[in-house]
Amino acid sequence: MIDLELVRDLHPPSADLPARERARTALWADIEGTVVAPRPRQQPRRRRFGLAPLGVAGALTAVAIGIVLALSLRGGAANPPPAAAVVLARAARVAEASRGPRELKPGEYWYVKSVWTTSGATFRDSGVRGGVLQIPSAVSSYERQAWIGLDRPGRVESHVVGSITFLSAAARQQWIRAGRPHELPGYSGSLPRNAFIRPYRQLLALPTNVDALWKLLYREAGNGAAGWKRHEMFTEIGDLLREDPIPAKVRAALYLVAARIPGIQVLGRTHDGIGRPALAVALNDTLYGERSELLFDPHTSNLLGERTVVVKPPPKDHVKPGTVSDGATYISSGIVERLGQVPGG
Amino acid sequence: MATHDSESIAASLADPARFAAVFDRHYEEIWAYLSRRGGGALADELASETFVRAFAGRAGYDLAYPDAGPWLYGIATNLLRQHARTEERRRRAYARALERDDVAGDLDAVVGRVDAAADARVVAETLSRLAPGDRDTLLLFALTDLDYEGVALATGVPVGTVRSRLYRVRRHLRAALPGLSDVERSHT
């Protein structure tokens, strides 16, 4: 059986739509009650729609819970700071002292070049439904270049680099049995304008105060158990550090927020995907039996890369503990004036 | 005559009635998604609220996207988060109901249903232990027509995060379900 089908089976559709007209009437009441301004104001541009605000009551509750949990998760003041906190505090100081990227001007693009390794490679296979075969324990690598325009559409170009690797002999056999299908090409195409993780103005306006930033990310991590929240917050921090030109002071505050997440740890010196020396900070994920690592430049404190290490692999995956299942290496970034241009080029 | 949602939304800034076209195009799919997750009664309430909120927030809609589907699914998903307990109860009750039904029929059919009921219980338990962002990603992918890009737009995370989340969650599901094949079909 297929896991997604099981998920669908567990969520059967209901029979009819008795409330459709009521819903339309409710919307219509709002539509008719709307007074249109003579000239609509300039709309804010967004790339990610994001989730709509929770509403005032929900937001206030979330903030209240956030504050309580933030305080309770932070640990007693008498405890010595863990190694991760020391390392991240230092990274924050370096970040704060750096100039960071200057503010983008109209007409400019933010350029990022990275190399990604992702398990769950997809192959063209006419023998399966949808024509696409996914092998969970097969890893593909692709180079990605993105030009994100502030007020103009951007572009992303990604293409497969190197050959496919298999995390287990069973995965390789599966690919051979399928007739050694070709991997699907990487995605290349246009990006909407202002296609940052958050609209550019919001990125610039992120709190630089660690308490305020913690509260914001905590609230956005949704409701749930502490284990979930840790996982969500670490993911959110990675999202913000990954590809976006955030101000140096925000980056510093993000490191300090990461330092407060219970379970964060320093793994020590290592190398990133292209051999650069790096310092690894990780969160052991008790939910999924894996470890999420962020790799920082020991000198500049910039994010060099990240990777996911399988700590407790499911036996049927035939993958050894310690196997890297996913990763990314951030090669270069900077401001350019036109699509296709690279910094310094 | 078909127009894009973005055109309807842009026009609705000056002429609010134009927003009704967005409702007419998407109500059924939003309601179906909500009803699968929270049941018909909750879907009635939240589908209505989804469009009221979408209308109120339409000035923030990025007109570069012709299809408002991911945006609406994002609003609906966020509304569902405030009803997580209802959703959870429904899922568990349904898994239990599947087990109770295994009382009649020929042996093969009964064995098949017992397996399905056991799987349903495991899936229900596994879903309840997922992080909310991971659960939303999986359910948007499984229960709607959204692709990776659409799920990314609906949940406000990069496409790479959707990919790795889905991979991680599905690996987790496979680990919990005995007898599931190592290779799965997927759409991208």
Boltz contact constraints between the chains, C-beta under 6 A:
constraints:
  - contact:
      token1: [A, 2]
      token2: [B, 184]
      max_distance: 6.0
  - contact:
      token1: [A, 3]
      token2: [B, 170]
      max_distance: 6.0
  - contact:
      token1: [A, 3]
      token2: [B, 173]
      max_distance: 6.0
  - contact:
      token1: [A, 3]
      token2: [B, 174]
      max_distance: 6.0
  - contact:
      token1: [A, 4]
      token2: [B, 142]
      max_distance: 6.0
  - contact:
      token1: [A, 6]
      token2: [B, 119]
      max_distance: 6.0
  - contact:
      token1: [A, 6]
      token2: [B, 123]
      max_distance: 6.0
  - contact:
      token1: [A, 7]
      token2: [B, 142]
      max_distance: 6.0
  - contact:
      token1: [A, 8]
      token2: [B, 142]
      max_distance: 6.0
  - contact:
      token1: [A, 10]
      token2: [B, 120]
      max_distance: 6.0
  - contact:
      token1: [A, 10]
      token2: [B, 123]
      max_distance: 6.0
  - contact:
      token1: [A, 11]
      token2: [B, 36]
      max_distance: 6.0
  - contact:
      token1: [A, 11]
      token2: [B, 143]
      max_distance: 6.0
  - contact:
      token1: [A, 13]
      token2: [B, 32]
      max_distance: 6.0
  - contact:
      token1: [A, 13]
      token2: [B, 36]
      max_distance: 6.0
  - contact:
      token1: [A, 14]
      token2: [B, 35]
      max_distance: 6.0
  - contact:
      token1: [A, 14]
      token2: [B, 40]
      max_distance: 6.0
  - contact:
      token1: [A, 17]
      token2: [B, 31]
      max_distance: 6.0
  - contact:
      token1: [A, 19]
      token2: [B, 44]
      max_distance: 6.0
  - contact:
      token1: [A, 23]
      token2: [B, 47]
      max_distance: 6.0
  - contact:
      token1: [A, 23]
      token2: [B, 48]
      max_distance: 6.0
  - contact:
      token1: [A, 26]
      token2: [B, 48]
      max_distance: 6.0
  - contact:
      token1: [A, 27]
      token2: [B, 23]
      max_distance: 6.0
  - contact:
      token1: [A, 27]
      token2: [B, 51]
      max_distance: 6.0
  - contact:
      token1: [A, 27]
      token2: [B, 52]
      max_distance: 6.0
  - contact:
      token1: [A, 30]
      token2: [B, 52]
      max_distance: 6.0
  - contact:
      token1: [A, 30]
      token2: [B, 55]
      max_distance: 6.0
  - contact:
      token1: [A, 31]
      token2: [B, 16]
      max_distance: 6.0
  - contact:
      token1: [A, 31]
      token2: [B, 17]
      max_distance: 6.0
  - contact:
      token1: [A, 34]
      token2: [B, 16]
      max_distance: 6.0
  - contact:
      token1: [A, 36]
      token2: [B, 14]
      max_distance: 6.0
  - contact:
      token1: [A, 40]
      token2: [B, 13]
      max_distance: 6.0
  - contact:
      token1: [A, 43]
      token2: [B, 59]
      max_distance: 6.0
  - contact:
      token1: [A, 44]
      token2: [B, 60]
      max_distance: 6.0
  - contact:
      token1: [A, 45]
      token2: [B, 62]
      max_distance: 6.0
  - contact:
      token1: [A, 46]
      token2: [B, 62]
      max_distance: 6.0
  - contact:
      token1: [A, 48]
      token2: [B, 156]
      max_distance: 6.0
  - contact:
      token1: [A, 49]
      token2: [B, 71]
      max_distance: 6.0
  - contact:
      token1: [A, 49]
      token2: [B, 74]
      max_distance: 6.0
  - contact:
      token1: [A, 49]
      token2: [B, 153]
      max_distance: 6.0
  - contact:
      token1: [A, 50]
      token2: [B, 156]
      max_distance: 6.0
  - contact:
      token1: [A, 51]
      token2: [B, 74]
      max_distance: 6.0
  - contact:
      token1: [A, 51]
      token2: [B, 78]
      max_distance: 6.0
  - contact:
      token1: [A, 51]
      token2: [B, 156]
      max_distance: 6.0
  - contact:
      token1: [A, 52]
      token2: [B, 53]
      max_distance: 6.0
  - contact:
      token1: [A, 52]
      token2: [B, 75]
      max_distance: 6.0
  - contact:
      token1: [A, 52]
      token2: [B, 78]
      max_distance: 6.0
  - contact:
      token1: [A, 58]
      token2: [B, 82]
      max_distance: 6.0
  - contact:
      token1: [A, 119]
      token2: [B, 167]
      max_distance: 6.0
  - contact:
      token1: [A, 120]
      token2: [B, 167]
      max_distance: 6.0
  - contact:
      token1: [A, 122]
      token2: [B, 188]
      max_distance: 6.0
  - contact:
      token1: [A, 128]
      token2: [B, 185]
      max_distance: 6.0
  - contact:
      token1: [A, 129]
      token2: [B, 185]
      max_distance: 6.0
  - contact:
      token1: [A, 130]
      token2: [B, 187]
      max_distance: 6.0
  - contact:
      token1: [A, 132]
      token2: [B, 188]
      max_distance: 6.0
  - contact:
      token1: [A, 134]
      token2: [B, 186]
      max_distance: 6.0
  - contact:
      token1: [A, 135]
      token2: [B, 183]
      max_distance: 6.0
  - contact:
      token1: [A, 170]
      token2: [B, 182]
      max_distance: 6.0
  - contact:
      token1: [A, 174]
      token2: [B, 183]
      max_distance: 6.0
  - contact:
      token1: [A, 192]
      token2: [B, 64]
      max_distance: 6.0
  - contact:
      token1: [A, 222]
      token2: [B, 81]
      max_distance: 6.0
  - contact:
      token1: [A, 222]
      token2: [B, 132]
      max_distance: 6.0
  - contact:
      token1: [A, 224]
      token2: [B, 132]
      max_distance: 6.0
  - contact:
      token1: [A, 228]
      token2: [B, 131]
      max_distance: 6.0
  - contact:
      token1: [A, 231]
      token2: [B, 131]
      max_distance: 6.0
  - contact:
      token1: [A, 232]
      token2: [B, 131]
      max_distance: 6.0
  - contact:
      token1: [A, 232]
      token2: [B, 133]
      max_distance: 6.0
  - contact:
      token1: [A, 288]
      token2: [B, 168]
      max_distance: 6.0
  - contact:
      token1: [A, 288]
      token2: [B, 172]
      max_distance: 6.0
  - contact:
      token1: [A, 314]
      token2: [B, 175]
      max_distance: 6.0
  - contact:
      token1: [A, 326]
      token2: [B, 164]
      max_distance: 6.0
